[in-house]
Amino acid sequence: MIQRAILCGILITMPEWQADAIILSMRSHGEGNAVVSLLTAEYGRHAGLVRGGASKKIRGTIQPGNRVQASWRARLSEQLGQMQLELTQAVAARFLDSPLRLAGVASVCALLDGALAEREPHAGLYAGTDALLSLISMDEDDSGWLEGYVRWELGLLHAVGYQLDLARCAASGETRNLAYVSPKSGGAVARQHAGTFANRLLALPGFLGGVACPSHDWVAGLDLTGYFLAKRVFATHNSDIPSARRRLADMVETRYKHPNDNHEATP
């Protein structure tokens, strides 16, 4: 949307927009202000200056994971611009007594903030992220939202240009007995074709079509997507996978660390 104003007889166009958004991060800026990064469907990952963003009154609104109605405007489109935010749902505050789910939300926001280029539309990814946050909010059983989380990371990989092929064996084209994923090609590998290279391959969890997964599905799933996020996304920008993502993986591995147990959590 473009707002037009007349200054000294000259017509000036000022870019602005309004959209539903998800808060990704914030950092202090100047005297009591904050630069907030958020995700929208039409405008992608977008940052803006929030006046008074460091104050107690606004700090609760700009917590990562919160849903907001955002308004952005600037004098020129390439400028940082200013944002006004109206809280529509406080997501993060709901998980203060659920460290694993809080870690999941933090990981989602950190990955989006670090992996996406600025101002590129991501309607599908926004819808998927919104659905995942709803799933985390509703599902107190880790087995539900953790599967959704791993599938969301596969969607994030696809959105940034790296899609795994888990439907057929990279070596033979077979669609049965898939047990591994090649760290080089990102393609599935059938158990009978792994041979002596099996210990160099990534495990394919059962909920993604794998058979005989040696570790818990959630651990294997996060290992799988985490490997490609680290190597194919963040390493290309000379950066590490976010610490929030590592923290989530560590928590899941601690809780579900027993091998050959894809059904019950460790008490």
Summary of the structure (lengths in Angstrom):
residues: 267
radius of gyration: 21.1
end to end distance: 53.1
largest distance: 76.7
contacts: 847
relative contact order: 0.11
helix: 40%
strand: 27%
